[in-house]
């Protein structure tokens, strides 16, 4: 996030939510329009390490 703050203009953060119709184990991250995909990758890998998560994930 510190690196993101140095960008001009900084990228918007991703929006996070749980969508009940897709089940309680799915975390949805959405781009508000100008988010940096590298921020998503950094968040997901940090989250997975912190909680010991394994398996596949993807984004499009």
CHARMM-style PDB file with segment names, atoms N, HN, CA, C and O in Angstrom:
ATOM      1  N   UNK     1       0.821  -1.187   0.000  1.00  0.00      PROA
ATOM      2  CA  UNK     1       0.000   0.000   0.000  1.00  0.00      PROA
ATOM      3  C   UNK     1       0.869   1.257   0.000  1.00  0.00      PROA
ATOM      4  O   UNK     1       0.517   2.263  -0.616  1.00  0.00      PROA
ATOM      5  N   UNK     2       2.015   1.190   0.701  1.00  0.00      PROA
ATOM      6  HN  UNK     2       2.301   0.373   1.201  1.00  0.00      PROA
ATOM      7  CA  UNK     2       2.897   2.355   0.715  1.00  0.00      PROA
ATOM      8  C   UNK     2       3.393   2.659  -0.694  1.00  0.00      PROA
ATOM      9  O   UNK     2       3.460   3.820  -1.098  1.00  0.00      PROA
ATOM     10  N   UNK     3       3.735   1.621  -1.434  1.00  0.00      PROA
ATOM     11  HN  UNK     3       3.680   0.678  -1.106  1.00  0.00      PROA
ATOM     12  CA  UNK     3       4.196   1.813  -2.811  1.00  0.00      PROA
ATOM     13  C   UNK     3       3.070   2.375  -3.671  1.00  0.00      PROA
ATOM     14  O   UNK     3       3.311   3.230  -4.523  1.00  0.00      PROA
ATOM     15  N   UNK     4       1.859   1.909  -3.458  1.00  0.00      PROA
ATOM     16  HN  UNK     4       1.663   1.214  -2.765  1.00  0.00      PROA
ATOM     17  CA  UNK     4       0.711   2.405  -4.208  1.00  0.00      PROA
ATOM     18  C   UNK     4       0.519   3.897  -3.964  1.00  0.00      PROA
ATOM     19  O   UNK     4       0.154   4.630  -4.883  1.00  0.00      PROA
ATOM     20  N   UNK     5       0.760   4.357  -2.735  1.00  0.00      PROA
ATOM     21  HN  UNK     5       1.056   3.761  -1.988  1.00  0.00      PROA
ATOM     22  CA  UNK     5       0.587   5.760  -2.396  1.00  0.00      PROA
ATOM     23  C   UNK     5       1.558   6.674  -3.120  1.00  0.00      PROA
ATOM     24  O   UNK     5       1.300   7.872  -3.241  1.00  0.00      PROA
ATOM     25  N   UNK     6       2.662   6.137  -3.600  1.00  0.00      PROA
ATOM     26  HN  UNK     6       2.871   5.164  -3.502  1.00  0.00      PROA
ATOM     27  CA  UNK     6       3.647   6.937  -4.317  1.00  0.00      PROA
ATOM     28  C   UNK     6       3.295   7.116  -5.787  1.00  0.00      PROA
ATOM     29  O   UNK     6       3.889   7.954  -6.465  1.00  0.00      PROA
ATOM     30  N   UNK     7       2.330   6.334  -6.291  1.00  0.00      PROA
ATOM     31  HN  UNK     7       1.848   5.653  -5.740  1.00  0.00      PROA
ATOM     32  CA  UNK     7       1.916   6.468  -7.683  1.00  0.00      PROA
ATOM     33  C   UNK     7       1.164   7.779  -7.866  1.00  0.00      PROA
ATOM     34  O   UNK     7       0.580   8.303  -6.917  1.00  0.00      PROA
ATOM     35  N   UNK     8       1.178   8.303  -9.074  1.00  0.00      PROA
ATOM     36  HN  UNK     8       1.652   7.877  -9.845  1.00  0.00      PROA
ATOM     37  CA  UNK     8       0.495   9.558  -9.358  1.00  0.00      PROA
ATOM     38  C   UNK     8      -0.434   9.355 -10.535  1.00  0.00      PROA
ATOM     39  O   UNK     8       0.082   9.243 -11.648  1.00  0.00      PROA
ATOM     40  N   UNK     9      -1.730   9.297 -10.410  1.00  0.00      PROA
ATOM     41  HN  UNK     9      -2.149   9.387  -9.507  1.00  0.00      PROA
ATOM     42  CA  UNK     9      -2.448   9.196  -9.138  1.00  0.00      PROA
ATOM     43  C   UNK     9      -2.402   7.764  -8.613  1.00  0.00      PROA
ATOM     44  O   UNK     9      -2.193   6.829  -9.386  1.00  0.00      PROA
ATOM     45  N   UNK    10      -2.594   7.583  -7.307  1.00  0.00      PROA
ATOM     46  HN  UNK    10      -2.763   8.342  -6.679  1.00  0.00      PROA
ATOM     47  CA  UNK    10      -2.562   6.215  -6.766  1.00  0.00      PROA
ATOM     48  C   UNK    10      -3.724   5.383  -7.299  1.00  0.00      PROA
ATOM     49  O   UNK    10      -4.802   5.908  -7.579  1.00  0.00      PROA
ATOM     50  N   UNK    11      -3.490   4.083  -7.434  1.00  0.00      PROA
ATOM     51  HN  UNK    11      -2.615   3.657  -7.206  1.00  0.00      PROA
ATOM     52  CA  UNK    11      -4.558   3.179  -7.874  1.00  0.00      PROA
ATOM     53  C   UNK    11      -5.602   3.064  -6.772  1.00  0.00      PROA
ATOM     54  O   UNK    11      -5.285   3.131  -5.585  1.00  0.00      PROA
ATOM     55  N   UNK    12      -6.843   2.890  -7.184  1.00  0.00      PROA
ATOM     56  HN  UNK    12      -7.101   2.835  -8.149  1.00  0.00      PROA
ATOM     57  CA  UNK    12      -7.909   2.688  -6.205  1.00  0.00      PROA
ATOM     58  C   UNK    12      -7.789   1.290  -5.619  1.00  0.00      PROA
ATOM     59  O   UNK    12      -7.349   0.371  -6.310  1.00  0.00      PROA
ATOM     60  N   UNK    13      -8.169   1.113  -4.362  1.00  0.00      PROA
ATOM     61  HN  UNK    13      -8.526   1.860  -3.801  1.00  0.00      PROA
ATOM     62  CA  UNK    13      -8.136  -0.237  -3.786  1.00  0.00      PROA
ATOM     63  C   UNK    13      -9.277  -1.083  -4.347  1.00  0.00      PROA
ATOM     64  O   UNK    13     -10.251  -0.561  -4.890  1.00  0.00      PROA
ATOM     65  N   UNK    14      -9.133  -2.392  -4.202  1.00  0.00      PROA
ATOM     66  HN  UNK    14      -8.341  -2.816  -3.761  1.00  0.00      PROA
ATOM     67  CA  UNK    14     -10.201  -3.301  -4.602  1.00  0.00      PROA
ATOM     68  C   UNK    14     -11.290  -3.277  -3.548  1.00  0.00      PROA
ATOM     69  O   UNK    14     -11.018  -3.033  -2.373  1.00  0.00      PROA
ATOM     70  N   UNK    15     -12.519  -3.528  -3.962  1.00  0.00      PROA
ATOM     71  HN  UNK    15     -12.740  -3.727  -4.917  1.00  0.00      PROA
ATOM     72  CA  UNK    15     -13.646  -3.640  -3.045  1.00  0.00      PROA
ATOM     73  C   UNK    15     -13.808  -5.114  -2.700  1.00  0.00      PROA
ATOM     74  O   UNK    15     -13.765  -5.969  -3.584  1.00  0.00      PROA
ATOM     75  N   UNK    16     -13.993  -5.414  -1.416  1.00  0.00      PROA
ATOM     76  HN  UNK    16     -14.028  -4.720  -0.697  1.00  0.00      PROA
ATOM     77  CA  UNK    16     -14.130  -6.793  -0.945  1.00  0.00      PROA
ATOM     78  C   UNK    16     -15.538  -7.029  -0.419  1.00  0.00      PROA
ATOM     79  O   UNK    16     -16.127  -6.157   0.219  1.00  0.00      PROA
ATOM     80  N   UNK    17     -16.078  -8.228  -0.695  1.00  0.00      PROA
ATOM     81  HN  UNK    17     -15.599  -8.937  -1.213  1.00  0.00      PROA
ATOM     82  CA  UNK    17     -17.379  -8.573  -0.141  1.00  0.00      PROA
ATOM     83  C   UNK    17     -17.584 -10.083  -0.210  1.00  0.00      PROA
ATOM     84  O   UNK    17     -16.893 -10.789  -0.945  1.00  0.00      PROA
ATOM     85  N   UNK    18     -18.543 -10.556   0.567  1.00  0.00      PROA
ATOM     86  HN  UNK    18     -19.105  -9.983   1.164  1.00  0.00      PROA
ATOM     87  CA  UNK    18     -18.993 -11.940   0.507  1.00  0.00      PROA
ATOM     88  C   UNK    18     -20.380 -11.885  -0.131  1.00  0.00      PROA
ATOM     89  O   UNK    18     -21.249 -11.145   0.332  1.00  0.00      PROA
ATOM     90  N   UNK    19     -20.587 -12.660  -1.182  1.00  0.00      PROA
ATOM     91  HN  UNK    19     -19.882 -13.261  -1.558  1.00  0.00      PROA
ATOM     92  CA  UNK    19     -21.862 -12.669  -1.883  1.00  0.00      PROA
ATOM     93  C   UNK    19     -22.607 -13.934  -1.480  1.00  0.00      PROA
ATOM     94  O   UNK    19     -22.229 -15.027  -1.900  1.00  0.00      PROA
ATOM     95  N   UNK    20     -23.672 -13.807  -0.665  1.00  0.00      PROA
ATOM     96  HN  UNK    20     -23.980 -12.919  -0.323  1.00  0.00      PROA
ATOM     97  CA  UNK    20     -24.364 -14.979  -0.123  1.00  0.00      PROA
ATOM     98  C   UNK    20     -24.809 -16.004  -1.165  1.00  0.00      PROA
ATOM     99  O   UNK    20     -24.764 -17.204  -0.894  1.00  0.00      PROA
ATOM    100  N   UNK    21     -25.232 -15.569  -2.335  1.00  0.00      PROA
ATOM    101  HN  UNK    21     -25.269 -14.594  -2.555  1.00  0.00      PROA
ATOM    102  CA  UNK    21     -25.713 -16.533  -3.329  1.00  0.00      PROA
ATOM    103  C   UNK    21     -24.604 -17.426  -3.880  1.00  0.00      PROA
ATOM    104  O   UNK    21     -24.888 -18.437  -4.521  1.00  0.00      PROA
ATOM    105  N   UNK    22     -23.339 -17.060  -3.635  1.00  0.00      PROA
ATOM    106  HN  UNK    22     -23.109 -16.238  -3.114  1.00  0.00      PROA
ATOM    107  CA  UNK    22     -22.219 -17.890  -4.069  1.00  0.00      PROA
ATOM    108  C   UNK    22     -21.594 -18.680  -2.910  1.00  0.00      PROA
ATOM    109  O   UNK    22     -20.568 -19.335  -3.090  1.00  0.00      PROA
ATOM    110  N   UNK    23     -22.198 -18.620  -1.745  1.00  0.00      PROA
ATOM    111  HN  UNK    23     -23.032 -18.088  -1.599  1.00  0.00      PROA
ATOM    112  CA  UNK    23     -21.715 -19.376  -0.593  1.00  0.00      PROA
ATOM    113  C   UNK    23     -20.818 -18.538   0.302  1.00  0.00      PROA
ATOM    114  O   UNK    23     -20.210 -17.565  -0.146  1.00  0.00      PROA
ATOM    115  N   UNK    24     -20.739 -18.922   1.572  1.00  0.00      PROA
ATOM    116  HN  UNK    24     -21.232 -19.713   1.936  1.00  0.00      PROA
ATOM    117  CA  UNK    24     -19.989 -18.139   2.549  1.00  0.00      PROA
ATOM    118  C   UNK    24     -18.471 -18.268   2.435  1.00  0.00      PROA
ATOM    119  O   UNK    24     -17.740 -17.554   3.120  1.00  0.00      PROA
ATOM    120  N   UNK    25     -17.994 -19.162   1.585  1.00  0.00      PROA
ATOM    121  HN  UNK    25     -18.588 -19.743   1.028  1.00  0.00      PROA
ATOM    122  CA  UNK    25     -16.548 -19.355   1.483  1.00  0.00      PROA
ATOM    123  C   UNK    25     -15.934 -18.609   0.306  1.00  0.00      PROA
ATOM    124  O   UNK    25     -14.744 -18.765   0.034  1.00  0.00      PROA
ATOM    125  N   UNK    26     -16.717 -17.807  -0.391  1.00  0.00      PROA
ATOM    126  HN  UNK    26     -17.684 -17.680  -0.170  1.00  0.00      PROA
ATOM    127  CA  UNK    26     -16.216 -17.063  -1.547  1.00  0.00      PROA
ATOM    128  C   UNK    26     -16.054 -15.592  -1.193  1.00  0.00      PROA
ATOM    129  O   UNK    26     -17.008 -14.931  -0.782  1.00  0.00      PROA
ATOM    130  N   UNK    27     -14.867 -15.101  -1.354  1.00  0.00      PROA
ATOM    131  HN  UNK    27     -14.092 -15.638  -1.688  1.00  0.00      PROA
ATOM    132  CA  UNK    27     -14.584 -13.689  -1.142  1.00  0.00      PROA
ATOM    133  C   UNK    27     -14.471 -13.045  -2.520  1.00  0.00      PROA
ATOM    134  O   UNK    27     -13.660 -13.469  -3.344  1.00  0.00      PROA
ATOM    135  N   UNK    28     -15.276 -12.031  -2.766  1.00  0.00      PROA
ATOM    136  HN  UNK    28     -15.935 -11.687  -2.097  1.00  0.00      PROA
ATOM    137  CA  UNK    28     -15.276 -11.359  -4.060  1.00  0.00      PROA
ATOM    138  C   UNK    28     -14.510 -10.054  -3.963  1.00  0.00      PROA
ATOM    139  O   UNK    28     -14.761  -9.240  -3.075  1.00  0.00      PROA
ATOM    140  N   UNK    29     -13.571  -9.859  -4.883  1.00  0.00      PROA
ATOM    141  HN  UNK    29     -13.366 -10.521  -5.604  1.00  0.00      PROA
ATOM    142  CA  UNK    29     -12.797  -8.632  -4.971  1.00  0.00      PROA
ATOM    143  C   UNK    29     -13.135  -7.996  -6.312  1.00  0.00      PROA
ATOM    144  O   UNK    29     -13.030  -8.632  -7.360  1.00  0.00      PROA
ATOM    145  N   UNK    30     -13.538  -6.744  -6.263  1.00  0.00      PROA
ATOM    146  HN  UNK    30     -13.623  -6.228  -5.411  1.00  0.00      PROA
ATOM    147  CA  UNK    30     -13.947  -6.067  -7.493  1.00  0.00      PROA
ATOM    148  C   UNK    30     -13.108  -4.820  -7.722  1.00  0.00      PROA
ATOM    149  O   UNK    30     -12.680  -4.155  -6.779  1.00  0.00      PROA
ATOM    150  N   UNK    31     -12.889  -4.527  -8.969  1.00  0.00      PROA
ATOM    151  HN  UNK    31     -13.237  -5.067  -9.735  1.00  0.00      PROA
ATOM    152  CA  UNK    31     -12.142  -3.358  -9.393  1.00  0.00      PROA
ATOM    153  C   UNK    31     -13.110  -2.185  -9.561  1.00  0.00      PROA
ATOM    154  O   UNK    31     -14.043  -2.275 -10.358  1.00  0.00      PROA
ATOM    155  N   UNK    32     -12.908  -1.090  -8.829  1.00  0.00      PROA
ATOM    156  HN  UNK    32     -12.149  -1.017  -8.181  1.00  0.00      PROA
ATOM    157  CA  UNK    32     -13.802   0.057  -8.971  1.00  0.00      PROA
ATOM    158  C   UNK    32     -13.546   0.862 -10.245  1.00  0.00      PROA
ATOM    159  O   UNK    32     -14.264   1.824 -10.518  1.00  0.00      PROA
ATOM    160  N   UNK    33     -12.548   0.487 -11.019  1.00  0.00      PROA
ATOM    161  HN  UNK    33     -11.965  -0.294 -10.797  1.00  0.00      PROA
ATOM    162  CA  UNK    33     -12.305   1.180 -12.271  1.00  0.00      PROA
ATOM    163  C   UNK    33     -10.845   1.381 -12.609  1.00  0.00      PROA
ATOM    164  O   UNK    33     -10.471   1.334 -13.780  1.00  0.00      PROA
ATOM    165  N   UNK    34     -10.007   1.604 -11.601  1.00  0.00      PROA
ATOM    166  HN  UNK    34     -10.311   1.641 -10.649  1.00  0.00      PROA
ATOM    167  CA  UNK    34      -8.587   1.839 -11.899  1.00  0.00      PROA
ATOM    168  C   UNK    34      -7.664   1.138 -10.902  1.00  0.00      PROA
ATOM    169  O   UNK    34      -6.569   1.621 -10.616  1.00  0.00      PROA
ATOM    170  N   UNK    35      -8.107   0.014 -10.385  1.00  0.00      PROA
ATOM    171  HN  UNK    35      -8.996  -0.379 -10.618  1.00  0.00      PROA
ATOM    172  CA  UNK    35      -7.290  -0.718  -9.416  1.00  0.00      PROA
ATOM    173  C   UNK    35      -6.098  -1.374 -10.115  1.00  0.00      PROA
ATOM    174  O   UNK    35      -6.147  -1.679 -11.307  1.00  0.00      PROA
ATOM    175  N   UNK    36      -5.044  -1.580  -9.358  1.00  0.00      PROA
ATOM    176  HN  UNK    36      -5.004  -1.333  -8.390  1.00  0.00      PROA
ATOM    177  CA  UNK    36      -3.826  -2.198  -9.871  1.00  0.00      PROA
ATOM    178  C   UNK    36      -3.895  -3.697  -9.605  1.00  0.00      PROA
ATOM    179  O   UNK    36      -3.994  -4.096  -8.445  1.00  0.00      PROA
ATOM    180  N   UNK    37      -3.845  -4.549 -10.644  1.00  0.00      PROA
ATOM    181  HN  UNK    37      -3.765  -4.224 -11.586  1.00  0.00      PROA
ATOM    182  CA  UNK    37      -3.919  -5.998 -10.438  1.00  0.00      PROA
ATOM    183  C   UNK    37      -2.820  -6.514  -9.494  1.00  0.00      PROA
ATOM    184  O   UNK    37      -3.030  -7.509  -8.800  1.00  0.00      PROA
ATOM    185  N   UNK    38      -1.667  -5.862  -9.457  1.00  0.00      PROA
ATOM    186  HN  UNK    38      -1.496  -5.054 -10.021  1.00  0.00      PROA
ATOM    187  CA  UNK    38      -0.599  -6.298  -8.561  1.00  0.00      PROA
ATOM    188  C   UNK    38      -1.026  -6.167  -7.101  1.00  0.00      PROA
ATOM    189  O   UNK    38      -0.600  -6.967  -6.268  1.00  0.00      PROA
ATOM    190  N   UNK    39      -1.861  -5.171  -6.770  1.00  0.00      PROA
ATOM    191  HN  UNK    39      -2.207  -4.520  -7.447  1.00  0.00      PROA
ATOM    192  CA  UNK    39      -2.379  -5.043  -5.398  1.00  0.00      PROA
ATOM    193  C   UNK    39      -3.227  -6.255  -5.035  1.00  0.00      PROA
ATOM    194  O   UNK    39      -3.167  -6.739  -3.904  1.00  0.00      PROA
ATOM    195  N   UNK    40      -4.017  -6.748  -5.987  1.00  0.00      PROA
ATOM    196  HN  UNK    40      -4.066  -6.355  -6.905  1.00  0.00      PROA
ATOM    197  CA  UNK    40      -4.828  -7.948  -5.748  1.00  0.00      PROA
ATOM    198  C   UNK    40      -3.934  -9.152  -5.497  1.00  0.00      PROA
ATOM    199  O   UNK    40      -4.167  -9.910  -4.555  1.00  0.00      PROA
ATOM    200  N   UNK    41      -2.919  -9.337  -6.324  1.00  0.00      PROA
ATOM    201  HN  UNK    41      -2.730  -8.721  -7.089  1.00  0.00      PROA
ATOM    202  CA  UNK    41      -2.019 -10.477  -6.176  1.00  0.00      PROA
ATOM    203  C   UNK    41      -1.311 -10.417  -4.831  1.00  0.00      PROA
ATOM    204  O   UNK    41      -1.200 -11.432  -4.143  1.00  0.00      PROA
ATOM    205  N   UNK    42      -0.834  -9.245  -4.453  1.00  0.00      PROA
ATOM    206  HN  UNK    42      -0.924  -8.421  -5.011  1.00  0.00      PROA
ATOM    207  CA  UNK    42      -0.156  -9.074  -3.161  1.00  0.00      PROA
ATOM    208  C   UNK    42      -1.106  -9.381  -2.008  1.00  0.00      PROA
ATOM    209  O   UNK    42      -0.721 -10.059  -1.055  1.00  0.00      PROA
ATOM    210  N   UNK    43      -2.346  -8.888  -2.083  1.00  0.00      PROA
ATOM    211  HN  UNK    43      -2.658  -8.337  -2.857  1.00  0.00      PROA
ATOM    212  CA  UNK    43      -3.325  -9.141  -1.029  1.00  0.00      PROA
ATOM    213  C   UNK    43      -3.627 -10.625  -0.901  1.00  0.00      PROA
ATOM    214  O   UNK    43      -3.599 -11.171   0.203  1.00  0.00      PROA
ATOM    215  N   UNK    44      -3.914 -11.285  -2.019  1.00  0.00      PROA
ATOM    216  HN  UNK    44      -3.936 -10.842  -2.916  1.00  0.00      PROA
ATOM    217  CA  UNK    44      -4.301 -12.698  -1.985  1.00  0.00      PROA
ATOM    218  C   UNK    44      -3.163 -13.567  -1.454  1.00  0.00      PROA
ATOM    219  O   UNK    44      -3.402 -14.453  -0.633  1.00  0.00      PROA
ATOM    220  N   UNK    45      -1.939 -13.331  -1.903  1.00  0.00      PROA
ATOM    221  HN  UNK    45      -1.745 -12.611  -2.570  1.00  0.00      PROA
ATOM    222  CA  UNK    45      -0.829 -14.159  -1.426  1.00  0.00      PROA
ATOM    223  C   UNK    45      -0.547 -13.905   0.054  1.00  0.00      PROA
ATOM    224  O   UNK    45      -0.236 -14.843   0.789  1.00  0.00      PROA
ATOM    225  N   UNK    46      -0.651 -12.656   0.500  1.00  0.00      PROA
ATOM    226  HN  UNK    46      -0.904 -11.895  -0.096  1.00  0.00      PROA
ATOM    227  CA  UNK    46      -0.463 -12.353   1.929  1.00  0.00      PROA
ATOM    228  C   UNK    46      -1.560 -12.986   2.775  1.00  0.00      PROA
ATOM    229  O   UNK    46      -1.284 -13.541   3.838  1.00  0.00      PROA
ATOM    230  N   UNK    47      -2.797 -12.906   2.310  1.00  0.00      PROA
ATOM    231  HN  UNK    47      -3.021 -12.455   1.446  1.00  0.00      PROA
ATOM    232  CA  UNK    47      -3.948 -13.490   3.003  1.00  0.00      PROA
ATOM    233  C   UNK    47      -3.782 -15.002   3.112  1.00  0.00      PROA
ATOM    234  O   UNK    47      -4.003 -15.582   4.175  1.00  0.00      PROA
ATOM    235  N   UNK    48      -3.392 -15.635   2.011  1.00  0.00      PROA
ATOM    236  HN  UNK    48      -3.212 -15.164   1.147  1.00  0.00      PROA
ATOM    237  CA  UNK    48      -3.215 -17.090   2.003  1.00  0.00      PROA
ATOM    238  C   UNK    48      -2.112 -17.518   2.970  1.00  0.00      PROA
ATOM    239  O   UNK    48      -2.266 -18.511   3.680  1.00  0.00      PROA
ATOM    240  N   UNK    49      -1.018 -16.789   3.005  1.00  0.00      PROA
ATOM    241  HN  UNK    49      -0.893 -15.982   2.428  1.00  0.00      PROA
ATOM    242  CA  UNK    49       0.066 -17.107   3.935  1.00  0.00      PROA
ATOM    243  C   UNK    49      -0.375 -16.925   5.382  1.00  0.00      PROA
ATOM    244  O   UNK    49      -0.092 -17.772   6.229  1.00  0.00      PROA
ATOM    245  N   UNK    50      -1.061 -15.833   5.666  1.00  0.00      PROA
ATOM    246  HN  UNK    50      -1.291 -15.145   4.978  1.00  0.00      PROA
ATOM    247  CA  UNK    50      -1.488 -15.533   7.040  1.00  0.00      PROA
ATOM    248  C   UNK    50      -2.455 -16.581   7.591  1.00  0.00      PROA
ATOM    249  O   UNK    50      -2.418 -16.889   8.782  1.00  0.00      PROA
ATOM    250  N   UNK    51      -3.320 -17.132   6.732  1.00  0.00      PROA
ATOM    251  HN  UNK    51      -3.350 -16.881   5.764  1.00  0.00      PROA
ATOM    252  CA  UNK    51      -4.335 -18.079   7.184  1.00  0.00      PROA
ATOM    253  C   UNK    51      -4.042 -19.518   6.776  1.00  0.00      PROA
ATOM    254  O   UNK    51      -4.882 -20.396   6.972  1.00  0.00      PROA
ATOM    255  N   UNK    52      -2.863 -19.773   6.213  1.00  0.00      PROA
ATOM    256  HN  UNK    52      -2.181 -19.060   6.054  1.00  0.00      PROA
ATOM    257  CA  UNK    52      -2.489 -21.132   5.831  1.00  0.00      PROA
ATOM    258  C   UNK    52      -3.366 -21.732   4.751  1.00  0.00      PROA
ATOM    259  O   UNK    52      -3.610 -22.938   4.747  1.00  0.00      PROA
ATOM    260  N   UNK    53      -3.842 -20.903   3.835  1.00  0.00      PROA
ATOM    261  HN  UNK    53      -3.644 -19.922   3.838  1.00  0.00      PROA
ATOM    262  CA  UNK    53      -4.725 -21.373   2.774  1.00  0.00      PROA
ATOM    263  C   UNK    53      -3.909 -21.981   1.635  1.00  0.00      PROA
ATOM    264  O   UNK    53      -2.816 -21.517   1.310  1.00  0.00      PROA
ATOM    265  N   UNK    54      -4.467 -23.021   1.044  1.00  0.00      PROA
ATOM    266  HN  UNK    54      -5.355 -23.397   1.307  1.00  0.00      PROA
ATOM    267  CA  UNK    54      -3.840 -23.652  -0.109  1.00  0.00      PROA
ATOM    268  C   UNK    54      -4.899 -23.844  -1.185  1.00  0.00      PROA
ATOM    269  O   UNK    54      -6.090 -23.667  -0.930  1.00  0.00      PROA
ATOM    270  N   UNK    55      -4.473 -24.196  -2.357  1.00  0.00      PROA
ATOM    271  HN  UNK    55      -3.505 -24.340  -2.564  1.00  0.00      PROA
ATOM    272  CA  UNK    55      -5.420 -24.434  -3.442  1.00  0.00      PROA
ATOM    273  C   UNK    55      -5.314 -23.351  -4.499  1.00  0.00      PROA
ATOM    274  O   UNK    55      -4.455 -22.472  -4.436  1.00  0.00      PROA
ATOM    275  N   UNK    56      -6.207 -23.438  -5.468  1.00  0.00      PROA
ATOM    276  HN  UNK    56      -6.905 -24.152  -5.519  1.00  0.00      PROA
ATOM    277  CA  UNK    56      -6.178 -22.540  -6.604  1.00  0.00      PROA
ATOM    278  C   UNK    56      -7.029 -21.308  -6.367  1.00  0.00      PROA
ATOM    279  O   UNK    56      -8.004 -21.329  -5.616  1.00  0.00      PROA
ATOM    280  N   UNK    57      -6.638 -20.255  -7.019  1.00  0.00      PROA
ATOM    281  HN  UNK    57      -5.846 -20.238  -7.629  1.00  0.00      PROA
ATOM    282  CA  UNK    57      -7.440 -19.055  -7.086  1.00  0.00      PROA
ATOM    283  C   UNK    57      -7.180 -18.418  -8.440  1.00  0.00      PROA
ATOM    284  O   UNK    57      -6.161 -18.684  -9.078  1.00  0.00      PROA
ATOM    285  N   UNK    58      -8.099 -17.586  -8.868  1.00  0.00      PROA
ATOM    286  HN  UNK    58      -8.927 -17.370  -8.350  1.00  0.00      PROA
ATOM    287  CA  UNK    58      -7.922 -16.944 -10.165  1.00  0.00      PROA
ATOM    288  C   UNK    58      -8.648 -15.614 -10.178  1.00  0.00      PROA
ATOM    289  O   UNK    58      -9.455 -15.310  -9.301  1.00  0.00      PROA
ATOM    290  N   UNK    59      -8.336 -14.831 -11.199  1.00  0.00      PROA
ATOM    291  HN  UNK    59      -7.680 -15.078 -11.912  1.00  0.00      PROA
ATOM    292  CA  UNK    59      -9.079 -13.614 -11.428  1.00  0.00      PROA
ATOM    293  C   UNK    59      -9.125 -13.347 -12.920  1.00  0.00      PROA
ATOM    294  O   UNK    59      -8.298 -13.858 -13.676  1.00  0.00      PROA
ATOM    295  N   UNK    60     -10.097 -12.539 -13.346  1.00  0.00      PROA
ATOM    296  HN  UNK    60     -10.768 -12.124 -12.732  1.00  0.00      PROA
ATOM    297  CA  UNK    60     -10.230 -12.206 -14.751  1.00  0.00      PROA
ATOM    298  C   UNK    60     -10.636 -10.762 -14.908  1.00  0.00      PROA
ATOM    299  OT1 UNK    60     -10.801 -10.285 -16.031  1.00  0.00      PROA
TER     300      UNK     60
END
